Amino acid sequence: MAYRLERDESVIAGVKRVVREEIESAGTQLSSDRKTNRDEAIHEARKSIKKVRALVRLVSAELGGEYPRENARLRDIARRLSEFRDAFAIIATFDDLKKKFKDETVRKLRSVRAALVRKRNAAGREEDVGIVLDRAAAALRKASRRVKAWPLATDGYPAIGPGLEATYRAGRTALASARNDPQPDNFHELRKRVKDHWYHIRLLESLWTDVMSAYEKSLKDLETRLGNDHNLAVLRERIVAEPAFYGKQADIDLILDLIDAYQKELRDGSLSLAERIYEEKPKEFTRRMHHLWDTWRHEPKDLVEPPTAA
């Protein structure tokens, strides 16, 4: 089934169903008989784990003391995969940067890309990576079995309302920090909070007509921009840490200038879009979501009004 709650199921059943489906999807991607290549498998598995962690945050009040333990387990699994995924993603980020600035000078930066490839190849032998993936898949199977015992008791909107408001409020706080102190860590924190909100909106997309896609699309666009900004920040950090490894100083200076220019564009656009997405006060947002939930539960879907599109 899709990553969303359905009208004919309780919130408790829906949350557990979606969590199990995403965990099992991640485990399948990482299993030794996977059909996709290694980098794609890790990428897809990490996406599923992030969806699950967002759901865990949504019902954290219900999970109580189980929340920090479950969140830590999922975080640890994701961290085991991040080293291999990051090495691949950095090369893709460099290639995107070259596409962004199409000129002969950028195309000459072969030494930088060659060094990034060497770093990726040094991240681990294929057999070593396979062991990590198989262990992560086993940990995910255990996580899936634990879901059945999750202490979820509240149903309906009260089961998700507190989590929706907390996530939305955290996004506004992160936005203020990024706006007032535009450091990489603050933009990365904003990205994480936007991603949570995006996943929660996707989970509830059955509440609205097709017009809702504008709001979801804005969140997706914002998350993509902030994700690109984070990848550029990681690329810059790695080059600055070992400049001699990546080539001549002139090449290093050029790539850093291009990173700065692209990041400024991404951050300016991200702040503008985020201001629109987080325009409402948290209480107002939550009340409107509650109204939409009640309408969805009692009226035909085509009568439900979407939230204001960002």
N, C-alpha and C positions, 0 to 999 in steps of 0.2 A: 504494500500500500504506500501512498505518498507520505511525505514528511508534513503531515498536518493532522489536526484533530478532526474527527468525523462526527456528524450530527447524531448518528445512531450508537455512539459509544460514550461511556462516562469519561470524565477527564482522567480518572485514575487508570482506567483500562487503556485510554488513548496514549497517555504519557509512557506507560510501560511498553506498549506495543511499539511506538516510534523508537524508543531507546533501544529495545532489543533488535529491531530491524537495522538500525544504524551500527550497532556494535557488531552484529553478525555480518553486515556488509564490509566493515573494516577488517574483520577477521578473515573473510574470504579473500579480500585483496592481498592480504599478507601471507596467506597459506602457501605452502611449498608447491602446490599444483596450480598456482595463479596463472592466468592466461595473458595478463598484461605485462609490460616491461617493469623493471624494478622501480624506476623513478615515478612512473605513472601510478603504480600500485601504492607506493608510499604517500603520494600526493592525495589520492582518493581516500585512503585510510585515515589520514590526518584530518581531512575535511569531515568525515563521519564522526571522528572523535570530538572535534570542535562542536559539532551539532549536539552531541550527547552532553558535553559539558555545559552548553548553553541551556539545555533542558534541565539539567541538574540544578543550575542556578535558579531557573524559573520556579522550581518547587522546593527550594532549599529550606523554606520555613517548615514545610511538611516533613522533610527528611530529618530535620533536627540534627542530632549528633552524628548521624550517618553521612550528612552532606560533606563535611571537611574530609572524611576518610575516603569517600567515593571520588570526590573531586581530585584528591591527591593521587589516587591510584591511576585515574585516567590521565592526569597531567604527566605522571611518570612514564606511562606508555608513550605518550606523544613526544616526550623529550628523547626517548630512545631512538625515535625515528627522525628527529629534527636534524641531526648532524648530516645524515645522508641526503635528506630533502633540501636542506639549505645550500649544500655544495652544488646541487643541480640548479636550484632557483637563482643563485647568484649569476651563473652563466646566462640564463635566460634574461635576467635583468640587464646584463651588459649588452646582449643582443638587441633588447628593446631600446636601449639608449642609443645604439648605433642607428636604429631605424628612425628614432625621433630626430636625430641630427644627421641628415643625409648629406654628407659632403666627403670629399676625398680625404681630408685630414682624419676624420673619424675612422674611415675604413683602413687607415694605416696603423691603427692601434692593435696590431696582431699580437704583440708581445704581452699585452694585458690579458687578452683572452686565452692565450696559450698558457699563461701562468695560472689562470682560474681553472683551466682543464686539469692541469697537474695537481692542483689542490683537490679537485673533485676525485681524481683517481687515487689520491693518497688517503681519501676518507675511509677506505676499507676495501679489502679484497671481497670478491663476489661471495665466496663461501662464508666469510665472516659476517657479511651483511645478511646472508640467508639465515644464519643462526639467530641474529637479532630479530629479524622479521618473524621467524617461527616462534620465538619466545613471546614476542608482542602478541601474536595471534592466540597463543595459549592463555595469556593474561586476559585478553578480551573475551575468550570463551568463559573464563571464570566470572568476569564482570557481568556477562549476560545472564548467568545462572543466579547472580545475586539480586537482579532486578525484581524477581518474583517476590522477594521478601522485603522490598522497600516499604517503609511504614507510611504509605499514603492513605489518608482517611477522609480528607475533605474533598468534596466533589463540586462541580460547577465552577462559576467564576471565582468564588472565594479561594479555590485551590491555586489559581494562577494570578489573581489580581495583585497580591503583594509583590510577587516576583516581577510582574510587568512594570509596576511603578518603580521598584528599586532599580531595575535595569535602565529604565528611561531616565530616572534621576541621576544615576551614575554617568550616563552619557552626557547629560548637561554639565555635570561637574568636570568631566574630562574635557569637554569642549572649552569651558572657561579656562582650564589650565593650559591647554594648547594655544589658545588665543593670547593669554597674558604672558606665557613663557614658552615660546615656540621651539622647545628642545625636542630631539628625536624621541626620547622616552615618553614625553607628553603626547605626541602624535601617535605613538604606538599604543598607548593606553586608550586614547580615543578610538583607535581602530578596533581594539578588543571589545570595547563597550558597544560600538556600532554593530559589530558582528553579532553580539548577543541579541541586540534589539532586532536586527535583520532576521535572525533565525526564529525569534519569537513571533514576528509578524508572519513569516512563512508558515509557522505552525498553525496560525489562526487565520490563514487566508481564506478558508471556507466561509468566514463571516461576511465577506463582501462580494459585490459584483465585480465585473472585470475592471471597473474604474480603479479598484484598489491596486491594480498592478503599477500605477504611477508612483504610489508611495513606496511600494516594495522595490521598484526599479531605482528610485532615488537612493534608498539605503544600499542597494547593491552597488550602485555607481560610487557612492561615498566610500564603501568598504574597499572597492577596487583601487580607488585613488590613494587611500591611506595605505593599502597593502603595497602598492608600487613605491610609495614614499619610504616605507619601512625597508623594502628590499634595497633601495638606493642607499639608505643610511648604513645598512650592513655592508654593502659593496664598498662604500667610502671608508668605513671603519677598517675593513680588511686591507685595503690598499694603503691607507695611512700607517697601519701597523707594520707593514713590510714593504715600503715603496721600492727598494732595490730589487725585490723578487719579481716585481711586475713590469720592469722596463726602465727606459731612460727617464730622467727627471722631466724633460719636456713632455713626454707622453703622460706621465703622472699628473702634471699640472693641468694638462688639457682635459683628461678624464674627470678630474675633480671639479673643474670649472663647469663641465657639462652636467655633472651630477647636481651641482648647486643650482644651476639654471632650471633644470627639470623639477627639482624639489620645490623651488619657489612657485613654479606654475601649479604643481600638484597641491601644495599646501594652501595657496590662495583660493583655489577652486574648492578645496575640501572645506575650508572654514565657511565660505559663502553658502555652500550646500548644507552643511551641518547646522548653520544658524536657522535655516528654514525648517529642517527636519525637527529640531528641538525647540521650536518657537513656543509651543504650549507649555504651561506650567504642569508639573507632574500630576497634581491632583486633577486638573482639568483633563489631561490625557487619559488618566485612569477612569474617570467618570464616563468619558465618551466611549472608551473601550467596553466598559460594563454595559452601557446602553446597547452597543452593537452586539454584544454577546447575547443579551436578553432577546433582542430582536431576531437574531439568528436562530435562537432556540424555539421561538414561537411563531415566526412569520416566514413566508416563502423567501428564498434567497434574493429574488429579484426586487424585493422591497427594501433591502438593507442598504443604507447609505454608507459609503466609505469615508474614512477620515480624510482630512484635507491633504491633498497631494503636495509633496514638497517639490 
